[in-house]
Amino acid sequence: MDSTHVAPESAAQQDPAHPAKSGWRGVGVPLLVAGVGIGIGVLLHVRDPHVEGSYGVCPVYALTGWWCPGCGGMRAIHNLTDGQVLDSLHSNLLAIPLVLAFVLWIADWSLRAWRGQRMRLPSIGSVTMWTFFALLAVYTVLRNTPWGTWLAPV
């Protein structure tokens, strides 16, 4: 038998998937990111993006006259913070699902950080990604045609 003494590995070297911080020390960054998101929501609630030029102009709309997939997003968040869900959907159909995805991602990140685990980045397959891009292109074209006026930002 070999009686060589080997120094125990530190917690960070044992499993790279588990950082040393956990509990309240681990959730600092996720809570900071959540605070930035809440701050943006408060800013969009207080300073109305429906007022012409309050946040500048969309460069895609300024150059082409077409509404991009993000056009109306700030107005949608403003309407959502006012409790006007239908107006929010009318301003930008993508805003509510993206806000929900952000909330779920922050909740998952916070829970994993509390347990001392690393953040999990969302991942999708290539077929899902290309399908999403195709639907985004259809959404963009449709909202700029006479048939899609109900998708145009208010």
Secondary structure, DSSP 8 states (H G I E B T S, - for coil): ----------HHHH-TTS-S--GGGTTHHHHHHHHHHHHHHHHHHHS-TTSTTSS---HHHHHHS---TTTTHHHHHHHHHTT-HHHHHHH-TTHHHHHHHHHHHHHHHHHHHHTT---------HHHHHHHHHHHHHHHHHHTSGGGGGGS--
